[in-house]
Amino acid sequence: MLGDVRKRKQKARQEEYGVGKLQVKLPSKSNGFSSCINSIGIMLVVIAATGLFGYYRAPYTCLPDERLTVEVKLTGPFAFKSKLKQGSKITGLPNPESIAEDDKKNLYVGLSDGRIIQIKPSADGGRIGAGDIVNLTSGIIKNIPAVLKDVSHGWPLGLRLRGDTLYVADANYGIYTVNARSGKVETLVKVNDVNPSLRIADDLDITRDGKFIYFSDLSASTVDKFMYDVYAGVCKGRVFEYNTETKRIRVVASNLCMANGIQLSQDEKFLFVAESVQCAIHVIDLTTWKTVRTINIPVIPDNIRPTGKGTYWIAAGLVWTHWYSFLERYPIIRQIATGLLNYNYLIKFMFHPSHYNLLLEMNEKGEILQSLHDPSYDTVHGMAQVITLSDGRLALSTFFGSNIAILNDKDARAIGQG
Protein backbone atom coordinates (compact mmCIF):
# COMPACT_ATOMS: atom_id res chain seq x y z
CA MET A 1 0.00 0.00 0.00
CA LEU A 2 2.75 2.37 0.99
CA GLY A 3 4.60 1.49 -2.21
CA ASP A 4 1.57 2.35 -4.31
CA VAL A 5 1.30 5.76 -2.63
CA ARG A 6 4.97 6.51 -3.37
CA LYS A 7 4.51 5.53 -7.02
CA ARG A 8 1.46 7.80 -7.38
CA LYS A 9 3.35 10.78 -5.84
CA GLN A 10 6.38 10.21 -8.10
CA LYS A 11 4.15 10.07 -11.17
CA ALA A 12 2.41 13.29 -10.10
CA ARG A 13 5.76 15.10 -9.75
CA GLN A 14 6.85 13.85 -13.19
CA GLU A 15 3.65 15.13 -14.73
CA GLU A 16 4.01 18.49 -12.90
CA TYR A 17 7.53 19.15 -14.21
CA GLY A 18 7.08 17.48 -17.57
CA VAL A 19 9.61 14.77 -16.82
CA GLY A 20 9.22 11.87 -19.16
CA LYS A 21 7.54 13.99 -21.84
CA LEU A 22 10.75 15.33 -23.35
CA GLN A 23 11.68 13.61 -26.56
CA VAL A 24 14.76 14.18 -28.70
CA LYS A 25 13.86 14.13 -32.39
CA LEU A 26 16.59 13.66 -34.97
CA PRO A 27 16.06 15.59 -38.23
CA SER A 28 14.79 13.34 -40.93
CA LYS A 29 16.38 13.09 -44.33
CA SER A 30 13.32 14.62 -45.90
CA ASN A 31 13.62 17.76 -43.71
CA GLY A 32 17.30 18.23 -44.72
CA PHE A 33 16.46 17.91 -48.40
CA SER A 34 13.68 20.46 -48.05
CA SER A 35 16.05 22.91 -46.36
CA CYS A 36 18.53 22.50 -49.21
CA ILE A 37 15.80 23.08 -51.80
CA ASN A 38 14.65 26.20 -49.94
CA SER A 39 18.22 27.59 -49.88
CA ILE A 40 18.65 26.97 -53.60
CA GLY A 41 15.30 28.59 -54.29
CA ILE A 42 16.21 31.69 -52.31
CA MET A 43 19.55 31.89 -54.09
CA LEU A 44 17.88 31.62 -57.50
CA VAL A 45 15.38 34.33 -56.58
CA VAL A 46 18.25 36.64 -55.51
CA ILE A 47 20.16 35.93 -58.75
CA ALA A 48 17.06 36.53 -60.84
CA ALA A 49 16.24 39.75 -58.99
CA THR A 50 19.81 40.99 -59.37
CA GLY A 51 19.75 40.12 -63.05
CA LEU A 52 16.48 41.94 -63.62
CA PHE A 53 17.75 44.95 -61.70
CA GLY A 54 20.90 45.09 -63.84
CA TYR A 55 19.00 44.46 -67.06
CA TYR A 56 16.54 47.33 -66.60
CA ARG A 57 19.13 49.64 -65.06
CA ALA A 58 21.50 49.30 -68.05
CA PRO A 59 22.11 52.58 -69.91
CA TYR A 60 21.91 50.79 -73.28
CA THR A 61 19.92 48.03 -74.88
CA CYS A 62 22.47 45.43 -75.85
CA LEU A 63 21.88 43.96 -79.29
CA PRO A 64 22.97 40.64 -80.75
CA ASP A 65 26.18 41.07 -82.72
CA GLU A 66 25.39 40.86 -86.43
CA ARG A 67 28.89 39.59 -87.20
CA LEU A 68 30.61 37.26 -84.77
CA THR A 69 34.38 37.17 -84.57
CA VAL A 70 36.11 34.29 -86.31
CA GLU A 71 38.06 32.12 -83.89
CA VAL A 72 41.74 32.07 -84.74
CA LYS A 73 43.97 30.08 -82.43
CA LEU A 74 47.50 30.91 -81.31
CA THR A 75 48.97 28.34 -83.66
CA GLY A 76 50.92 28.47 -86.91
CA PRO A 77 52.32 31.96 -87.45
CA PHE A 78 50.61 33.07 -84.22
CA ALA A 79 52.24 30.41 -82.03
CA PHE A 80 54.57 31.44 -79.22
CA LYS A 81 58.07 31.32 -80.66
CA SER A 82 59.68 34.62 -79.78
CA LYS A 83 59.15 36.86 -76.79
CA LEU A 84 59.27 40.65 -76.75
CA LYS A 85 62.15 41.24 -74.37
CA GLN A 86 62.60 44.04 -71.93
CA GLY A 87 64.46 47.17 -72.94
CA SER A 88 64.27 50.64 -71.45
CA LYS A 89 61.11 52.34 -70.20
CA ILE A 90 60.14 55.99 -70.22
CA THR A 91 57.62 56.32 -67.40
CA GLY A 92 55.19 58.91 -66.07
CA LEU A 93 53.35 59.29 -69.38
CA PRO A 94 49.55 59.07 -69.13
CA ASN A 95 48.18 56.70 -71.82
CA PRO A 96 50.87 57.31 -74.47
CA GLU A 97 49.09 55.63 -77.40
CA SER A 98 50.96 56.89 -80.46
CA ILE A 99 54.63 57.61 -81.24
CA ALA A 100 56.41 59.20 -84.20
CA GLU A 101 60.10 59.91 -84.88
CA ASP A 102 61.63 62.73 -86.93
CA ASP A 103 64.89 62.81 -88.88
CA LYS A 104 66.72 64.28 -85.90
CA LYS A 105 65.93 61.32 -83.63
CA ASN A 106 63.28 63.21 -81.67
CA LEU A 107 60.27 61.19 -80.54
CA TYR A 108 56.76 62.65 -80.41
CA VAL A 109 54.19 61.10 -78.10
CA GLY A 110 50.48 61.90 -77.62
CA LEU A 111 49.13 61.77 -74.04
CA SER A 112 45.63 61.50 -72.58
CA ASP A 113 46.03 64.85 -70.80
CA GLY A 114 46.06 66.45 -74.26
CA ARG A 115 49.78 67.18 -74.54
CA ILE A 116 52.08 66.11 -77.29
CA ILE A 117 55.57 65.79 -75.89
CA GLN A 118 58.95 65.68 -77.58
CA ILE A 119 61.56 63.26 -76.24
CA LYS A 120 65.00 64.35 -77.36
CA PRO A 121 67.94 62.01 -77.98
CA SER A 122 70.74 61.92 -75.43
CA ALA A 123 73.11 64.87 -75.63
CA ASP A 124 76.23 62.72 -75.60
CA GLY A 125 75.71 59.97 -78.15
CA GLY A 126 72.36 60.84 -79.65
CA ARG A 127 70.66 57.72 -78.29
CA ILE A 128 66.96 57.82 -79.14
CA GLY A 129 64.60 58.28 -76.20
CA ALA A 130 67.36 59.04 -73.69
CA GLY A 131 67.24 62.86 -73.62
CA ASP A 132 65.09 65.63 -72.17
CA ILE A 133 61.30 65.63 -72.39
CA VAL A 134 59.61 68.89 -73.38
CA ASN A 135 56.03 69.85 -74.16
CA LEU A 136 55.36 70.53 -77.82
CA THR A 137 51.72 71.46 -77.17
CA SER A 138 49.72 72.34 -74.06
CA GLY A 139 46.87 70.06 -75.09
CA ILE A 140 44.35 72.87 -75.20
CA ILE A 141 42.97 74.27 -78.46
CA LYS A 142 40.70 77.26 -77.94
CA ASN A 143 37.64 78.35 -79.88
CA ILE A 144 36.89 75.07 -81.65
CA PRO A 145 34.15 72.50 -80.94
CA ALA A 146 35.02 69.60 -78.65
CA VAL A 147 33.41 66.21 -78.18
CA LEU A 148 33.82 66.13 -74.40
CA LYS A 149 32.05 69.18 -73.02
CA ASP A 150 33.41 68.78 -69.50
CA VAL A 151 37.04 68.23 -70.56
CA SER A 152 39.19 71.26 -71.35
CA HIS A 153 41.93 69.46 -73.28
CA GLY A 154 42.41 67.11 -76.19
CA TRP A 155 43.38 63.45 -76.38
CA PRO A 156 45.77 62.75 -79.30
CA LEU A 157 45.44 59.07 -80.27
CA GLY A 158 47.13 58.93 -83.67
CA LEU A 159 50.33 60.68 -84.83
CA ARG A 160 52.06 60.81 -88.23
CA LEU A 161 55.05 62.94 -89.17
CA ARG A 162 55.73 64.40 -92.61
CA GLY A 163 58.77 66.66 -92.59
CA ASP A 164 58.23 69.21 -89.83
CA THR A 165 54.47 68.69 -89.83
CA LEU A 166 52.92 66.42 -87.23
CA TYR A 167 49.45 65.18 -88.21
CA VAL A 168 47.20 64.38 -85.26
CA ALA A 169 43.96 62.44 -84.79
CA ASP A 170 42.52 63.75 -81.53
CA ALA A 171 39.56 62.11 -79.78
CA ASN A 172 38.27 65.45 -78.52
CA TYR A 173 39.23 67.93 -81.25
CA GLY A 174 39.29 66.02 -84.55
CA ILE A 175 42.15 66.28 -87.06
CA TYR A 176 44.85 68.95 -86.88
CA THR A 177 48.52 69.56 -87.59
CA VAL A 178 51.30 70.76 -85.31
CA ASN A 179 54.53 72.36 -86.49
CA ALA A 180 57.18 70.18 -84.86
CA ARG A 181 59.53 73.15 -84.48
CA SER A 182 57.23 75.94 -83.33
CA GLY A 183 54.31 74.00 -81.84
CA LYS A 184 51.82 75.98 -83.92
CA VAL A 185 48.49 74.19 -84.34
CA GLU A 186 46.29 74.29 -87.45
CA THR A 187 42.87 72.65 -87.44
CA LEU A 188 41.96 70.59 -90.52
CA VAL A 189 38.76 68.69 -89.64
CA LYS A 190 36.63 69.84 -86.73
CA VAL A 191 34.38 67.34 -84.97
CA ASN A 192 31.22 68.92 -86.40
CA ASP A 193 32.49 69.04 -89.99
CA VAL A 194 30.80 65.68 -90.64
CA ASN A 195 27.31 64.38 -89.91
CA PRO A 196 26.97 62.61 -87.52
CA SER A 197 29.82 64.47 -85.86
CA LEU A 198 33.10 62.80 -85.02
CA ARG A 199 33.10 60.98 -81.69
CA ILE A 200 36.60 59.48 -81.40
CA ALA A 201 39.05 60.49 -84.13
CA ASP A 202 41.48 57.64 -83.59
CA ASP A 203 44.18 57.24 -86.24
CA LEU A 204 45.25 58.64 -89.62
CA ASP A 205 47.60 58.31 -92.56
CA ILE A 206 48.60 60.74 -95.30
CA THR A 207 49.46 60.19 -98.94
CA ARG A 208 53.02 61.05 -99.96
CA ASP A 209 51.88 64.12 -101.92
CA GLY A 210 49.93 65.36 -98.90
CA LYS A 211 46.69 65.63 -100.89
CA PHE A 212 44.63 63.05 -99.02
CA ILE A 213 44.32 62.24 -95.33
CA TYR A 214 42.56 59.06 -94.31
CA PHE A 215 41.36 58.87 -90.73
CA SER A 216 39.19 56.67 -88.52
CA ASP A 217 36.34 57.51 -86.16
CA LEU A 218 36.33 54.70 -83.61
CA SER A 219 32.68 54.44 -82.55
CA ALA A 220 29.47 56.31 -81.79
CA SER A 221 30.40 56.88 -78.15
CA THR A 222 33.09 59.12 -76.65
CA VAL A 223 36.63 58.12 -75.72
CA ASP A 224 35.77 57.92 -72.02
CA LYS A 225 32.71 55.69 -72.65
CA PHE A 226 33.55 53.68 -75.77
CA MET A 227 33.17 50.36 -73.92
CA TYR A 228 29.42 50.93 -73.79
CA ASP A 229 29.35 50.57 -77.57
CA VAL A 230 31.27 47.31 -77.31
CA TYR A 231 28.77 45.95 -74.79
CA ALA A 232 25.76 47.27 -76.69
CA GLY A 233 26.89 45.63 -79.93
CA VAL A 234 26.81 48.98 -81.71
CA CYS A 235 29.00 49.15 -84.82
CA LYS A 236 29.17 52.78 -85.91
CA GLY A 237 32.90 53.16 -86.64
CA ARG A 238 33.82 55.04 -89.83
CA VAL A 239 36.78 55.79 -92.07
CA PHE A 240 37.01 59.11 -93.91
CA GLU A 241 38.98 60.65 -96.75
CA TYR A 242 39.88 64.33 -96.42
CA ASN A 243 41.08 66.26 -99.47
CA THR A 244 43.53 68.89 -98.21
CA GLU A 245 43.09 70.97 -101.40
CA THR A 246 39.30 71.03 -101.77
CA LYS A 247 38.56 70.42 -98.04
CA ARG A 248 36.05 67.77 -99.10
CA ILE A 249 35.36 64.94 -96.65
CA ARG A 250 33.97 61.63 -97.85
CA VAL A 251 33.07 58.39 -96.07
CA VAL A 252 35.26 55.49 -97.19
CA ALA A 253 33.80 52.84 -94.85
CA SER A 254 31.08 52.74 -92.19
CA ASN A 255 29.33 50.42 -89.72
CA LEU A 256 32.64 49.11 -88.42
CA CYS A 257 32.89 47.62 -84.94
CA MET A 258 35.53 50.00 -83.60
CA ALA A 259 37.43 51.44 -86.57
CA ASN A 260 40.89 51.70 -85.11
CA GLY A 261 44.36 51.85 -86.69
CA ILE A 262 44.77 52.59 -90.41
CA GLN A 263 47.70 52.36 -92.80
CA LEU A 264 48.15 53.06 -96.51
CA SER A 265 49.77 50.37 -98.64
CA GLN A 266 53.12 51.18 -100.22
CA ASP A 267 51.57 51.97 -103.61
CA GLU A 268 48.76 53.90 -101.84
CA LYS A 269 46.10 51.94 -103.72
CA PHE A 270 44.82 50.17 -100.63
CA LEU A 271 44.05 51.04 -97.05
CA PHE A 272 44.52 48.62 -94.15
CA VAL A 273 41.90 49.18 -91.43
CA ALA A 274 41.87 47.53 -88.01
CA GLU A 275 38.35 46.60 -86.90
CA SER A 276 39.10 45.94 -83.26
CA VAL A 277 35.94 44.25 -81.95
CA GLN A 278 35.90 41.88 -84.92
CA CYS A 279 39.58 40.93 -84.47
CA ALA A 280 40.16 41.67 -88.13
CA ILE A 281 42.20 43.74 -90.59
CA HIS A 282 40.31 44.88 -93.68
CA VAL A 283 41.98 45.77 -96.97
CA ILE A 284 40.01 48.51 -98.76
CA ASP A 285 40.52 49.29 -102.44
CA LEU A 286 40.76 53.09 -102.64
CA THR A 287 39.49 53.17 -106.23
CA THR A 288 36.23 51.38 -105.41
CA TRP A 289 36.12 51.77 -101.61
CA LYS A 290 35.22 48.14 -101.33
CA THR A 291 36.77 45.66 -98.93
CA VAL A 292 38.75 43.22 -101.07
CA ARG A 293 40.23 41.14 -98.29
CA THR A 294 39.72 40.49 -94.57
CA ILE A 295 42.48 39.04 -92.40
CA ASN A 296 41.14 37.39 -89.23
CA ILE A 297 43.62 37.40 -86.36
CA PRO A 298 43.55 36.13 -82.75
CA VAL A 299 43.90 39.60 -81.22
CA ILE A 300 42.00 42.85 -80.84
CA PRO A 301 44.14 45.02 -83.15
CA ASP A 302 45.08 48.63 -82.51
CA ASN A 303 47.47 50.72 -84.62
CA ILE A 304 49.25 49.59 -87.80
CA ARG A 305 52.62 51.01 -88.81
CA PRO A 306 55.27 50.20 -91.45
CA THR A 307 58.27 48.14 -90.36
CA GLY A 308 60.65 49.90 -92.73
CA LYS A 309 61.14 46.64 -94.66
CA GLY A 310 58.04 46.66 -96.84
CA THR A 311 55.83 45.01 -94.21
CA TYR A 312 53.64 46.22 -91.35
CA TRP A 313 53.50 45.96 -87.58
CA ILE A 314 50.07 45.25 -86.09
CA ALA A 315 50.02 45.96 -82.35
CA ALA A 316 47.57 44.44 -79.89
CA GLY A 317 47.32 44.28 -76.12
CA LEU A 318 44.33 41.92 -75.95
CA VAL A 319 43.84 38.45 -77.40
CA TRP A 320 40.65 36.68 -78.41
CA THR A 321 39.26 34.38 -75.69
CA HIS A 322 36.29 32.03 -75.33
CA TRP A 323 34.98 34.36 -72.61
CA TYR A 324 34.99 37.23 -75.13
CA SER A 325 33.15 35.00 -77.60
CA PHE A 326 30.60 33.99 -74.95
CA LEU A 327 29.76 37.62 -74.15
CA GLU A 328 29.56 38.36 -77.84
CA ARG A 329 26.90 35.66 -78.31
CA TYR A 330 24.74 36.53 -75.28
CA PRO A 331 23.63 40.18 -75.24
CA ILE A 332 21.48 39.61 -72.14
CA ILE A 333 24.63 38.94 -70.09
CA ARG A 334 26.24 42.10 -71.47
CA GLN A 335 23.16 44.15 -70.64
CA ILE A 336 22.99 42.88 -67.08
CA ALA A 337 26.69 43.68 -66.65
CA THR A 338 26.29 47.26 -67.88
CA GLY A 339 23.53 47.79 -65.31
CA LEU A 340 25.49 46.37 -62.40
CA LEU A 341 29.13 47.36 -62.97
CA ASN A 342 30.79 50.75 -63.21
CA TYR A 343 32.71 51.62 -66.36
CA ASN A 344 36.16 50.52 -65.19
CA TYR A 345 34.85 47.15 -64.05
CA LEU A 346 33.13 46.67 -67.40
CA ILE A 347 36.54 46.82 -69.06
CA LYS A 348 37.92 44.27 -66.62
CA PHE A 349 34.84 42.05 -66.85
CA MET A 350 35.21 41.63 -70.60
CA PHE A 351 38.94 41.95 -71.18
CA HIS A 352 40.86 40.89 -68.07
CA PRO A 353 41.28 37.28 -69.32
CA SER A 354 42.50 38.76 -72.62
CA HIS A 355 45.57 40.59 -71.28
CA TYR A 356 48.35 39.61 -73.65
CA ASN A 357 50.63 41.76 -75.81
CA LEU A 358 51.04 40.35 -79.30
CA LEU A 359 52.93 42.00 -82.16
CA LEU A 360 52.26 40.72 -85.67
CA GLU A 361 54.25 41.35 -88.84
CA MET A 362 52.07 41.33 -91.95
CA ASN A 363 53.03 41.66 -95.61
CA GLU A 364 51.16 43.41 -98.44
CA LYS A 365 49.19 40.24 -99.20
CA GLY A 366 47.82 40.08 -95.67
CA GLU A 367 50.00 37.13 -94.73
CA ILE A 368 51.32 36.98 -91.17
CA LEU A 369 55.08 36.50 -91.24
CA GLN A 370 55.81 36.32 -87.53
CA SER A 371 54.39 37.00 -84.08
CA LEU A 372 56.24 38.39 -81.07
CA HIS A 373 54.73 37.76 -77.64
CA ASP A 374 54.59 39.47 -74.26
CA PRO A 375 52.00 37.44 -72.32
CA SER A 376 52.58 39.14 -68.97
CA TYR A 377 52.72 42.83 -69.97
CA ASP A 378 56.43 43.08 -69.18
CA THR A 379 56.97 45.81 -71.77
CA VAL A 380 53.83 47.95 -71.67
CA HIS A 381 50.35 47.53 -70.18
CA GLY A 382 48.28 46.87 -73.28
CA MET A 383 50.33 47.46 -76.43
CA ALA A 384 48.75 49.98 -78.83
CA GLN A 385 51.42 50.77 -81.43
CA VAL A 386 54.91 49.73 -82.48
CA ILE A 387 57.31 51.67 -84.70
CA THR A 388 60.76 50.81 -85.96
CA LEU A 389 63.17 53.54 -84.90
CA SER A 390 65.94 54.84 -87.13
CA ASP A 391 68.48 52.84 -85.09
CA GLY A 392 66.55 49.60 -85.73
CA ARG A 393 65.07 49.23 -82.25
CA LEU A 394 61.33 48.96 -81.63
CA ALA A 395 59.34 51.53 -79.65
CA LEU A 396 56.11 50.32 -78.01
CA SER A 397 53.22 52.45 -76.81
CA THR A 398 50.06 51.77 -74.77
CA PHE A 399 46.51 53.05 -74.40
CA PHE A 400 46.02 51.80 -70.82
CA GLY A 401 49.44 52.20 -69.24
CA SER A 402 51.83 54.99 -68.28
CA ASN A 403 55.06 54.23 -70.12
CA ILE A 404 56.55 53.60 -73.51
CA ALA A 405 59.18 50.91 -74.00
CA ILE A 406 62.16 50.81 -76.32
CA LEU A 407 63.41 47.28 -76.81
CA ASN A 408 67.04 46.30 -76.76
CA ASP A 409 68.87 46.23 -80.07
CA LYS A 410 68.29 43.05 -82.13
CA ASP A 411 65.73 41.68 -79.63
CA ALA A 412 62.94 42.08 -82.19
CA ARG A 413 63.46 42.62 -85.88
CA ALA A 414 61.16 42.64 -88.89
CA ILE A 415 61.54 39.83 -91.36
CA GLY A 416 60.60 42.13 -94.21
CA GLN A 417 59.22 41.54 -97.66
CA GLY A 418 60.86 38.56 -99.34
WOGIBEL-V797065 format. One record per backbone hydrogen bond with DSSP energy under -1.0 kcal/mol. NH is the residue of the N-H (numbers start at 1). CO is the residue of the C=O. E is the energy in kcal/mol with one decimal. If there is no record, write none. Layout:
# WOGIBEL-V797065
nh = [NH | NH]
co = [CO | CO]
e = [E | E]
This chain:
# WOGIBEL-V797065
nh = [5 | 6 | 7 | 8 | 9 | 10 | 11 | 12 | 13 | 14 | 15 | 16 | 17 | 19 | 21 | 32 | 33 | 34 | 35 | 36 | 37 | 38 | 39 | 40 | 41 | 42 | 43 | 44 | 45 | 46 | 47 | 48 | 49 | 50 | 51 | 52 | 53 | 54 | 55 | 56 | 57 | 58 | 63 | 75 | 78 | 79 | 84 | 88 | 90 | 93 | 95 | 97 | 100 | 102 | 105 | 107 | 108 | 109 | 110 | 111 | 112 | 114 | 117 | 118 | 119 | 120 | 122 | 126 | 130 | 131 | 134 | 136 | 137 | 147 | 151 | 154 | 157 | 158 | 160 | 162 | 165 | 166 | 167 | 168 | 169 | 170 | 171 | 174 | 175 | 176 | 177 | 178 | 179 | 180 | 183 | 186 | 188 | 189 | 193 | 198 | 202 | 205 | 207 | 210 | 213 | 214 | 215 | 216 | 217 | 218 | 225 | 228 | 230 | 231 | 232 | 234 | 237 | 238 | 239 | 240 | 241 | 242 | 243 | 244 | 247 | 250 | 252 | 253 | 256 | 258 | 259 | 260 | 263 | 265 | 268 | 271 | 272 | 273 | 274 | 275 | 276 | 277 | 279 | 280 | 281 | 282 | 283 | 284 | 285 | 286 | 289 | 292 | 293 | 295 | 297 | 300 | 302 | 303 | 305 | 307 | 312 | 313 | 314 | 315 | 319 | 320 | 325 | 326 | 327 | 328 | 329 | 330 | 334 | 335 | 336 | 337 | 338 | 339 | 340 | 341 | 346 | 347 | 348 | 349 | 350 | 351 | 352 | 354 | 355 | 356 | 357 | 358 | 359 | 360 | 361 | 362 | 363 | 366 | 369 | 372 | 373 | 374 | 377 | 382 | 384 | 387 | 389 | 392 | 395 | 396 | 397 | 398 | 399 | 404 | 405 | 406 | 407 | 411 | 417]
co = [1 | 2 | 3 | 4 | 5 | 6 | 7 | 8 | 9 | 10 | 11 | 12 | 13 | 14 | 18 | 28 | 29 | 30 | 31 | 32 | 33 | 34 | 35 | 36 | 37 | 38 | 39 | 40 | 41 | 42 | 43 | 44 | 45 | 46 | 47 | 48 | 49 | 50 | 51 | 52 | 53 | 54 | 232 | 73 | 75 | 76 | 373 | 406 | 404 | 402 | 401 | 95 | 108 | 106 | 102 | 119 | 100 | 117 | 98 | 115 | 94 | 111 | 109 | 134 | 107 | 132 | 127 | 122 | 127 | 120 | 118 | 116 | 116 | 172 | 148 | 139 | 169 | 169 | 167 | 165 | 162 | 178 | 160 | 176 | 158 | 174 | 155 | 170 | 189 | 168 | 186 | 166 | 184 | 164 | 179 | 177 | 175 | 175 | 190 | 191 | 216 | 214 | 212 | 207 | 242 | 205 | 240 | 203 | 238 | 200 | 222 | 225 | 226 | 227 | 228 | 229 | 256 | 217 | 253 | 215 | 250 | 213 | 248 | 211 | 243 | 241 | 239 | 239 | 237 | 256 | 218 | 274 | 272 | 270 | 265 | 284 | 263 | 282 | 261 | 280 | 258 | 257 | 276 | 275 | 295 | 273 | 293 | 271 | 290 | 269 | 285 | 283 | 283 | 281 | 279 | 318 | 315 | 384 | 313 | 311 | 362 | 305 | 360 | 303 | 354 | 298 | 321 | 322 | 323 | 324 | 325 | 326 | 330 | 331 | 332 | 333 | 334 | 335 | 336 | 337 | 342 | 343 | 344 | 345 | 346 | 347 | 348 | 351 | 352 | 317 | 374 | 316 | 372 | 314 | 370 | 312 | 367 | 363 | 361 | 359 | 82 | 357 | 374 | 380 | 397 | 395 | 393 | 389 | 387 | 405 | 385 | 96 | 382 | 90 | 396 | 88 | 394 | 408 | 309]
e = [-1.9 | -2.1 | -2.0 | -2.1 | -2.3 | -2.5 | -2.2 | -1.8 | -2.4 | -2.1 | -2.1 | -2.3 | -2.3 | -1.2 | -1.9 | -1.6 | -2.0 | -1.9 | -2.0 | -1.9 | -2.4 | -2.5 | -2.1 | -2.4 | -2.5 | -2.5 | -2.4 | -2.6 | -2.3 | -2.4 | -2.5 | -2.7 | -2.7 | -2.6 | -2.7 | -2.6 | -2.4 | -2.6 | -2.8 | -2.4 | -1.3 | -1.1 | -2.8 | -2.3 | -2.2 | -1.4 | -3.6 | -2.7 | -2.5 | -2.3 | -1.9 | -1.7 | -1.8 | -2.2 | -1.4 | -2.4 | -3.0 | -2.1 | -1.6 | -2.5 | -2.3 | -1.7 | -2.5 | -3.2 | -2.9 | -3.0 | -2.0 | -1.2 | -1.6 | -2.4 | -2.5 | -2.7 | -1.6 | -1.8 | -1.2 | -3.0 | -2.7 | -1.7 | -2.0 | -2.9 | -2.1 | -2.9 | -3.5 | -2.9 | -2.5 | -3.5 | -2.6 | -2.3 | -2.5 | -1.9 | -2.7 | -2.4 | -2.5 | -3.4 | -3.0 | -2.4 | -2.6 | -2.0 | -1.9 | -2.7 | -2.4 | -2.2 | -2.4 | -1.7 | -2.4 | -2.8 | -1.8 | -2.2 | -3.0 | -2.7 | -2.1 | -1.6 | -1.2 | -2.5 | -2.6 | -1.9 | -3.0 | -2.3 | -2.6 | -3.1 | -2.8 | -3.0 | -2.7 | -3.0 | -2.3 | -2.5 | -3.0 | -1.5 | -2.2 | -1.6 | -1.6 | -3.3 | -1.9 | -2.5 | -1.2 | -2.1 | -3.3 | -2.6 | -3.0 | -2.6 | -2.1 | -1.7 | -1.8 | -1.6 | -2.2 | -3.1 | -2.9 | -2.8 | -2.8 | -2.6 | -3.1 | -2.7 | -1.1 | -3.2 | -2.3 | -2.8 | -2.8 | -2.3 | -2.1 | -2.5 | -2.6 | -3.7 | -2.7 | -2.1 | -2.2 | -2.7 | -1.9 | -2.5 | -2.3 | -1.8 | -1.6 | -1.1 | -1.3 | -2.5 | -2.1 | -2.2 | -2.1 | -1.2 | -1.1 | -2.8 | -1.7 | -1.5 | -1.6 | -3.0 | -1.8 | -2.7 | -2.2 | -1.8 | -1.3 | -1.7 | -2.2 | -2.6 | -2.9 | -2.5 | -2.3 | -2.7 | -2.3 | -1.8 | -3.2 | -2.8 | -2.7 | -2.5 | -1.2 | -1.4 | -2.3 | -1.9 | -3.2 | -2.1 | -2.5 | -3.2 | -2.4 | -1.7 | -1.1 | -1.8 | -2.0 | -2.8 | -2.4 | -1.9 | -2.7]
